[in-house]
Amino acid sequence: MVPLPSYEEALESLLTSASPLQSPVRRPHATALGAEVAEEIRTDRPLPPFDRAAMDGYALRFADLNGGNGLRVIGRIDAGDPTEISLDPGTCVRIATGAPVPASADTVVRHEWTDRGESEVKIESDRVQAGDCIHRTGADAEADEVLFGPGRRLTPLDLSIAAAVGRTSLLVGSRRPVAGVISSGNEVVPSATPADQLGAHQIRDSNAEFLRHALAHFGAHLETVIHCPDEFNATIDALTTMAARVDVIVTIGGVSAGERDWFPLALERLGAERVLRGAAIQPGKPIMCSKLDRTEADPSWVISLPGNPVSVFATSHLFLWPLVRRLAGETPALPWRHCQLGEAITPNPRRRLFRPCVLEGETVRVPHWQGSGDFSHCSGATGLVEIPEGDEKVEAGTLLRVLPWAWEERASENT
């Protein structure tokens, strides 16, 4: 029997098979955030595209102001109305902020400088300047003007600007990988299921909820989460559908040697290239990584995590996080640090332990657990501690490697 690879060997086999995502590629806004734009974003018409009122008030011809005498109000223009009104001498029109100014008007007088008349309005004309309160066509940008160009990492503000000029998809280079999650298991039900509707044999889908949020901290964009029953054809369909849409598929459960663990066989049937199958770690021994060909230049990566919650916590950090970083063109190195063990702990004689732990300054404390299904002991945990395999207790004061949770690491970067 071939021995399982160590964590370092397993991770190396994964990362040496991966390279940054091919670029440029066209992406919709939903998956372009944080990507590096690879084209110029230009206006498709002037901004604003019409003379617009900058205040609520009255649109008029400045020449008609006559020392406080009234002007006849002939109508009203709201934002979104066409500019069909033409002003005759001595007339004006009520106008709302953002509404188009009639071509025959050259000034907007704000309400505060009038008596707010309905059919006739009197204006404090000595306060008005010609051209007041009109945001002129093209004042912000002319047609075909460059708003931003290649090399910019797209922010929500950039995507808003792109939407304003009709660019609903963008050509991007370096980008955040797009991920999808497939949870599995007939015993798994939606996390919102009330207790009185749960059978004793059923569990809520907490793993999918964890990955829904953790992926953002790893640097991926989550597109969708689906649940797959323990059926071969359903597993094939779920993988096929997801592979066409995302860069990274994260599967939960169904990866061991049970009769209903369909992911290994389904991936084989789909022609996936097996990159990693198992590692000498606890929890997470059955970890599996594969890549599926798809129509785009990049393969779709499949990271198959064991189903127990603590296994998901650990393997997602140990394998999924560095893979996402590699695909995004960043260094895959994780932010390990060294801390002293607070209390002696018994190692696993054959496998490297990665236990949820609590960082207390430069000391690490390892809560008692009941195995990889015991997610409750992780409450308050701030990362993973690496405990080398061995037969002897690891004594208090031993210097060990610690990996903060991805969100803990981000929080420390922002302080």
Helices and strands as residue ranges (DSSP letters): H 7-17, E 25-28, H 29-32, E 41-42, E 52-53, E 57-60, G 62-64, E 71-77, E 91-95, E 107-110, G 111-113, E 120-121, G 125-127, E 134-135, E 146-148, H 156-164, E 169-172, E 178-184, E 188-189, G 195-197, E 203-204, H 206-218, E 221-228, H 232-243, E 248-252, H 263-269, E 273-277, E 281-282, E 288-292, E 300-305, H 309-315, I 316-320, H 321-327, E 337-341, E 352-360, E 363-365, G 376-378, E 383-387, E 399-404, H 406-413
